[in-house]
Amino acid sequence: METPLLSIDETLDTAFDIFYEMAEDNLEYEDMLAYQERFDEEGAGVAVEAESDWEGHVAFEVDREVFVEIRIGLASGDILDDVLVRMLISRDPEQKFCHMLWKRTAD
């Protein structure tokens, strides 16, 4: 019997937990400060179908039935216009996997 996949809401909750645990060590100070200051009004997370570039980052074929891309950042209205992290995360509770691509400020 197959284990049911986590819902998108459950997956978003997991993604935010991981984000909060790792953001301070992976984001530029200014981005972290902006997120903390503006989260209540503009903070957002969205689940989208995994982009095609993930295979190159994780070196395996991504099953889009099991994996979802989560983007966390700051939004203007309904548009997430400052993406702080793109996260590929498994919805299978028995096959935990997460790979993150953090925003980097160009030098």
N, C-alpha and C positions, 0 to 999 in steps of 0.2 A: 504494500500500500504506500503510495507516494505521500510525502509530507506536504500539506498545503503551503503555498507561498505566502509570505507576509504581505499584508495589504500595503498600498502605497503610503497611507498615513503612518502605519507602523514603521515602514522603511524610512520615511522622512524623520520620524522621531529618533530612530537609530542614527541617521545621518547627522542630525543636529547634536546629539550626544558626542559623536566622534569629532565633529567640528569644534565644539567648545573645548574638548580635551586637548586638541592639537593646534588650534588657531594661534595662540600666543607664540608658539615656537616656529610657526611657518609663515605668518603674515608679517609684512612690514609694519612697523610701529604705527605709522600714520593710518594705514588701512584698518588696523585693529581698533585704534582710537575712534575713527569715523564710524565703524560698525557699532561700537559700544554706545556712542553718543546718539546715533540715529536709529538704533534697532527698533525701538518702540513704534516709531512712525513708518520706517522704511525697510526694516529687516524682513527678509523673505527667503523661502526655500521652495524650489519647484522640482518636480520629477518630470523628466522628458525621456523619450526613447534615446538610448545610448548612441552617441555620434559614431561615425565610421572610423574615427581616428583611434578609438580605444584599443583595437587589435594591435596597433603599433606600440602602444604604451604597456600593455600587459602580456603580449606575446602568446596569446591564445585566442581562439575564435569565441567571440562573446555571444552567448545565447540570450537574445533580447526578450525571451519569455521569462528568463530567470534574473537577468541583470537589468538595472535601471540606472540612468544617470540622474544624479541630484545636483542641482546648482544652488548655492547659498550665497547671498550677498544683499545688496541694497537695491530697492526698487523705486521707480517713479511711476505712480499709478499702478498699472497692471504689468509694467515692463521691468524686468530685472536688468538694470543697466550697469551695475557694478558687481560683476561676478567675482567673489573672493575665492571660491573653490568649485571645481567640477569634481564630482565623486562618482566612481563606478562602484555600485554596491549590489551584492547578491540579495535577492528576496527569499532565498532558500535558508530557513533557520538552521539546517543541518550542515550547510556548506557556506560558512561565514567567509566573506571576502569583501575587501574594500580597497580601492586604489584612488589616490587623491592627486589632483593637479591644482596647485595653489597659484593664486595671482602673484606675479612678480613685478615689481616696479622696475621699469627700464632705467639703467644707469646712464 
